[in-house]
Amino acid sequence: MNAFLWIVAWVLAAFFLAAGAAKLLQSKAKLGEAERMAWTKDFSAGALKFIGAVEVLGAIGLVLPALVDIAPVLVPLAAVGLAITMAGAIIVHARRKEYPPITINAVVLILAAVLAIFRFGPNSF
């Protein structure tokens, strides 16, 4: 089970690192050009940077504390934070009637919740 949780953590970290870096490094106008990122038009540039920072920090929090064995309790806390972020994403897409992205957000939310539950519980560090 530990190996499975590590794989989930790394997959989620890669996903959120890429998503967060895109929001941090690209302008709001550039992000809004992509059809799958049309939702960004509803948010300020500052809010998009904040979301990107949360995703990048969450990605780091999923793996780094356990790797260096310093405050590994941060791993499930990061997973909870990212699950909450995905719940927010589901709400945004549902309000905009953008249903295909909800599937991806739901899968990521479930993976983050599984990681949080097992790292807080029976498979903690």
Secondary structure, DSSP 8 states (H G I E B T S, - for coil): -HHHHHHHHHHHHHHHHHHHHHHHHS-HHHHHHSGGGGGGGGS-HHHHHHHHHHHHHHHHHHHHHHHHTS-TTHHHHHHHHHHHHHHHHHHHHHHTT--HHHHHHHHHHHHHHHHHHHHHTTT--
